[in-house]
Amino acid sequence: MSVLKVIEVLSNSEKSWEDATKKAVKHASKSVKNIRSVYVQDQSASVSDGDVTEYRVNLKITFEVN
């Protein structure tokens, strides 16, 4: 039987929501091992002068506990 844990992570990127998600997983994997999945719970963006300047994601990362 496996035990799984879920943490909530916020991330941002100037490129895209996808990039923000990848950055969050890469950063979390430095201290969290056995990451199994990521669920994008929410997306938002900052706008300045009619242009999107920053993409933001709120993620739930699931990992296996040893």
C-alpha positions in Angstrom: 0.0 0.0 0.0 1.3 3.5 -0.9 0.8 6.6 1.2 0.4 9.8 -0.9 0.6 13.4 0.3 -0.6 16.6 -1.4 1.0 20.0 -1.1 -0.2 23.3 -2.5 2.3 25.4 -4.5 2.1 28.8 -6.1 4.3 29.7 -9.1 4.6 32.4 -11.8 6.2 32.9 -15.2 6.6 35.7 -17.7 6.2 33.1 -20.5 3.1 31.0 -19.9 1.0 29.0 -17.5 2.7 25.8 -18.7 6.1 27.3 -17.9 4.9 28.4 -14.5 3.8 24.8 -13.9 7.1 23.3 -15.0 9.0 25.8 -12.8 6.9 24.8 -9.7 7.5 21.1 -10.3 11.2 21.5 -10.9 11.6 23.6 -7.7 9.5 21.3 -5.6 11.4 18.3 -6.7 14.6 19.7 -5.1 13.1 18.9 -1.7 10.1 16.6 -2.4 10.9 13.2 -3.8 8.6 10.7 -5.6 6.3 13.3 -7.2 3.5 11.4 -8.9 1.2 14.1 -10.4 0.3 17.8 -10.5 -3.2 19.3 -10.6 -3.6 22.9 -11.8 -6.2 24.2 -9.4 -6.3 27.8 -10.6 -4.8 30.1 -13.2 -4.5 33.9 -13.2 -2.5 36.6 -15.0 -1.2 40.1 -14.3 -2.0 42.7 -16.9 -0.2 46.0 -17.5 -1.1 48.5 -20.2 -3.3 45.9 -21.9 -0.6 43.2 -22.1 -0.3 40.1 -20.0 2.9 40.5 -17.9 2.9 37.5 -15.7 1.1 34.1 -15.6 0.3 32.5 -12.3 -0.7 29.0 -11.3 -2.0 27.5 -8.1 -1.0 23.8 -8.1 -1.6 20.7 -6.0 1.4 18.3 -6.2 1.0 14.7 -5.1 3.9 12.6 -4.0 4.5 9.2 -2.5 5.7 9.1 1.2 8.2 6.3 1.9 
